[in-house]
Amino acid sequence: MQRIKEAERAMTLLPSGKDAVDGPRAEENLAFVEVLVGAKNGAIPRLQRLLEIPYSNCLTPALLRLHPQWDPLRGDPRFQKLCEEKKP
């Protein structure tokens, strides 16, 4: 968990708001690491935030539903809500 804290600290030095190209991708990668170590309470809010901002490798509800890297989150109702398509 110390490594996750260090990664979060690094992101505060160069947040997505200042690096619209690489910042969100770094956050998405951190969310995946959080999933791998069982830190769902960090990953799900991070994914929620990423769904709310546009970026080049845009995360979508469909990608969350289909990509196997997110399988450990599938049983969590908060994650299931993220996978729902928003109606315009």
Secondary structure as GFF3:
##gff-version 3
##sequence-region A 1 88
A	DSSP	alpha_helix	2	13	.	.	.	ID=ss1
A	DSSP	alpha_helix	23	36	.	.	.	ID=ss2
A	DSSP	alpha_helix	40	52	.	.	.	ID=ss3
A	DSSP	alpha_helix	61	66	.	.	.	ID=ss4
A	DSSP	three_ten_helix	68	73	.	.	.	ID=ss5
A	DSSP	alpha_helix	77	82	.	.	.	ID=ss6
###
